[in-house]
Amino acid sequence: MTLPPVNPSQTASGIALDPQTLERVIPESRRPDGSVRKQLKIRPGFTPQEDVRRFRGTKQAEADARQLPKGHIIGWTPPPEKSAEPTKPMSKSQKKNAKRRGKKKEDAVADNWEDEEGDEEEPAPKPAGSAAPSGTHTPEKPNWAAAPDALTTEMDKLKIK
């Protein structure tokens, strides 16, 4: 026979199983003034009102078992969890390609966005007479004649490669 736990679990009314006598008891406790309440024995078969469960018929119990959790959206399924490590180890070429992709992604982000501090050099201001005619505007060589200098520097920072 196994020994009962040292700190027995209590019911909602405070009834626990005495580890020495294996009887149901309300353990002794301390009052706010410092005095101690005696341990009370509970008659076998007695269930206090706090511990009485709500009666549920068989159909009601089955309906409760099939009921969706509170706040559940019908038809929604959680996204699949990604495993921390892949099922197969990566081959040499896969590692190389992954490293290449990461490097390319870092370069694209570094080229497109600049820190607030302005680590990159500012482009030299354009001379007033260097405006291209309006008919030569292409995506590679845009016509910046009408744009203010602040806008041109911002556009240079955001250039996509």
C-alpha angles and dihedrals in degrees: 000000000000121000119250118248119278092233103039119207114252130219123234090271093051098255114148137173114259106233094213103044099022089227125134111256143161101238122232115269139184122253121222090255090057100255120127127240115222122245110262124213117222119217115246111263095019115130117184119225092253091060097047110111122223112261114247122182120226094261092048091048091051091049090050091051092052094044117115119240118269112276094018116148114221112242095016117123123185116251114262114268115247113231116238093233128030120252093241124037114250118258122235093260092047091054090048092050092047090052090048092050092049092049092049091050092050091049092050092051093045092049095046100044130044128198118254089250093067101237093172123076118264113242115250114260114261118248115249095242097049097086113132119227115268094248095063098066112132132157090252094049110025122191106251096175095106096038121093118243094250090057093049093054091049091049091050090055092053097048111138119221 
